[in-house]
């Protein structure tokens, strides 16, 4: 059973906020939500594909600013 759309959006927003604070999104999400690392990876991959975030280093992400 998956999460509701609202719960998924809440987690994605938390990931974006965590990245904005320059913190490790994997660690912070796993501390706050009962999800697997695989789920966090899936959400981050989705945010990358939507061009909301970008990967700048091996484990560092940045928020993309839309012009």
C-alpha positions in Angstrom: 0.0 0.0 0.0 1.4 3.4 -1.0 1.1 6.8 0.5 -1.7 9.3 -0.3 -0.9 12.0 -2.8 -0.9 14.6 0.0 1.7 12.5 2.0 3.9 12.1 -1.1 3.8 15.8 -1.7 4.6 16.5 1.9 7.7 14.3 1.7 8.8 15.9 -1.6 8.5 19.4 -0.1 10.5 18.2 3.0 13.2 16.9 0.6 13.3 20.3 -1.2 13.4 22.2 2.1 16.2 19.9 3.4 18.2 20.5 0.2 17.7 24.2 0.6 19.1 24.0 4.1 22.2 22.2 2.6 21.4 19.1 4.7 21.5 15.4 3.6 17.9 14.7 2.3 18.3 10.9 2.8 19.2 11.2 6.4 16.6 13.8 7.3 13.7 12.1 5.5 14.6 8.7 7.1 14.6 10.4 10.5 11.2 12.0 10.1 9.2 9.6 7.9 8.6 5.8 8.0 9.9 5.3 4.5 12.8 3.3 3.0 15.9 4.7 1.5 14.7 3.3 -1.8 11.5 5.5 -1.5 13.6 8.6 -0.8 15.7 7.8 -3.9 12.5 7.5 -6.0 11.3 10.9 -4.8 14.7 12.5 -5.4 14.8 10.9 -8.9 11.4 12.3 -9.6 12.4 15.8 -8.5 15.5 15.6 -10.7 13.4 14.5 -13.7 11.0 17.4 -13.1 14.0 19.8 -13.0 13.1 21.0 -9.5 16.5 20.0 -8.2 19.8 19.2 -9.8 22.7 17.0 -8.7 25.9 19.0 -8.3 28.2 16.4 -6.8 28.0 12.7 -6.0 25.6 13.3 -3.0 24.9 17.0 -3.2 21.8 18.5 -4.7 20.7 22.1 -5.4 17.3 23.6 -6.0 16.9 24.8 -9.6 15.5 28.3 -9.9 13.0 28.5 -12.8 13.4 31.7 -14.9 
